[in-house]
């Protein structure tokens, strides 16, 4: 689903008084929309919770994202979570 669409829906839900958090792999789009709070992961587009079939990883990421509802103290907070995609190449050009 489109980061911008999710952000707009998130803002509408927040306006109704329901706290929300989104998961983003494109923080620049998420920031542009001005979501109340989001968890950013350095994962490929289309796999924001991690690799397919990794239920434990998915649950861990969802729990970390939901924790932001209580932790985020300022509006438009985007927090980078510490999880890494194992198959993404390192920035320094070394292995995966």
C-alpha positions as CSV (number, residue, x, y, z in Angstrom):
1,X,0.0,0.0,0.0
2,X,1.2,3.5,-0.8
3,X,3.0,5.3,2.1
4,X,1.1,8.5,1.3
5,X,-2.3,6.9,1.3
6,X,-1.6,5.2,4.6
7,X,-0.4,8.5,6.1
8,X,-3.6,10.2,5.1
9,X,-5.8,7.5,6.5
10,X,-3.6,7.5,9.7
11,X,-4.2,11.3,10.1
12,X,-8.0,10.8,9.7
13,X,-8.0,8.1,12.3
14,X,-6.0,10.3,14.7
15,X,-8.4,13.1,14.1
16,X,-11.1,10.8,15.5
17,X,-9.1,10.4,18.7
18,X,-7.6,7.0,18.0
19,X,-3.8,6.7,18.4
20,X,-2.0,5.2,15.4
21,X,1.5,4.2,14.3
22,X,2.6,3.3,10.8
23,X,5.5,1.2,9.5
24,X,7.5,2.9,6.8
25,X,10.3,1.9,4.5
26,X,10.2,5.4,2.8
27,X,10.6,7.9,5.6
28,X,10.8,10.9,3.3
29,X,7.2,10.2,2.1
30,X,6.0,9.5,5.6
31,X,7.5,12.7,6.8
32,X,5.9,14.7,3.9
33,X,2.4,13.4,4.8
34,X,3.0,14.4,8.5
35,X,1.9,11.3,10.2
36,X,1.7,11.4,14.0
37,X,4.2,8.6,14.6
38,X,5.9,6.0,12.4
39,X,8.5,3.3,12.7
40,X,11.0,3.3,9.9
41,X,12.8,0.1,8.8
42,X,15.6,-0.2,6.3
43,X,13.7,-3.0,4.4
44,X,12.8,-3.3,0.7
45,X,9.6,-1.7,-0.5
46,X,6.8,-4.3,-0.2
47,X,8.2,-6.1,2.8
48,X,7.9,-3.6,5.7
49,X,7.7,-6.3,8.4
50,X,10.6,-8.4,7.1
51,X,11.1,-11.6,5.1
52,X,8.2,-13.8,4.1
53,X,7.5,-16.6,6.5
54,X,9.4,-15.0,9.5
55,X,6.4,-14.8,11.8
56,X,8.6,-14.2,14.9
57,X,10.4,-11.3,13.2
58,X,7.0,-9.9,12.1
59,X,5.6,-10.1,15.6
60,X,8.7,-8.4,17.1
61,X,8.6,-5.5,14.6
62,X,4.8,-5.0,15.2
63,X,5.4,-5.0,19.0
64,X,8.2,-2.4,18.6
65,X,6.1,-0.2,16.3
66,X,3.1,-0.4,18.7
67,X,5.4,0.7,21.6
68,X,5.8,4.0,19.8
69,X,2.3,4.9,20.6
70,X,3.3,5.3,24.3
71,X,6.9,6.4,23.6
72,X,6.5,9.2,21.0
73,X,6.4,12.5,22.8
74,X,6.2,14.9,19.8
75,X,3.9,15.0,16.8
76,X,5.3,13.7,13.5
77,X,7.8,11.4,15.2
78,X,9.6,8.9,13.0
79,X,11.8,6.4,14.8
80,X,14.2,4.1,13.0
81,X,13.9,0.6,14.4
82,X,17.2,-1.3,14.8
83,X,16.2,-4.3,12.6
84,X,18.1,-4.9,9.4
85,X,17.3,-6.8,6.2
86,X,19.8,-9.6,6.0
87,X,20.0,-9.7,2.3
88,X,20.6,-5.9,1.8
89,X,24.1,-5.1,0.7
90,X,26.2,-3.1,3.2
91,X,26.7,0.6,2.3
92,X,30.5,0.2,2.4
93,X,30.4,-2.3,-0.5
94,X,31.3,-5.3,1.7
95,X,29.2,-8.5,1.6
96,X,25.6,-8.8,2.6
